[in-house]
Amino acid sequence: MTYFGKQLAELMDEHEIYNQIELAEKIGVRQSTISNWLHGKSLPNYHQIGKLCKVFNVSADALCDTSFDD
């Protein structure tokens, strides 16, 4: 699981969003898109990150690994 997938799963749990369909409907994507994010098969685009931030009331930094350490 990627950093993003882990953060997304934790936020879903914290906000009591227990299924991918519910989150998908909230941000206007397919359930399979949420699944792909959770399993590290793809990442959201800029607009999708913005929608996720609004749903979870967090900054983009809380979702994305913004450290540039090697």
N, C-alpha and C positions, 0 to 999 in steps of 0.2 A: 504494500500500500504506500502511496506517495504521501508526502507531507500534506498536500492539499486534501487528499482523500481522507486522511486521518482527522484533519481539522473539520472537514465537512461532516463526517460521521459524528464527531463529538458535539458539534453545534446542533445537528439534527436531534441528538439525544437530549441535550440541554433544553431545547425548545419544544420537546415532546412531539417532534415530527418523526413518527415511527415508520413511515413508508415512503418510498421514493416517489410514488404517484402524487402524494400530497405536496411535496416540495416542487415537483415538476410543474404542477398546476399553478403554484404560487408565482413561479418565475417564467412561465410560458415556454417550457421545453418538454421534450418527451421523457418518459420514465427511463428509457434506455440511455439517455444522455446523462442522467443522474448516476445510473449504474456505472457507466464508463468513467465518470469522474471519481467515484468512490473506489473503483478498482484500478485506477491509474492508467486507463486506456486512452484518455484524452483529458484536456483541461478546458475550463470555461474561457470564453473571450472576455474582453474588457467590459462589455455591456452586461454580460451574465454575472460577472463578479460584482458589479454595481448592484444588481438585483438581489444577489445573495446577501450582500452587506446590509441592504434595507430589511430583508426578511429577518436576519439574525441580529440586526442592530449592532454590527461590528465594523471595524475598519478593514480595508483590504489587507493590511498587514496581518490581521488576525487569521485570515484565510490563506495567505500566500507566504511562502518562505522567501523573505526579502533579504536574508543575510547573504553576503557575498564572500563568506569565508571559504577558503579552499580546504 
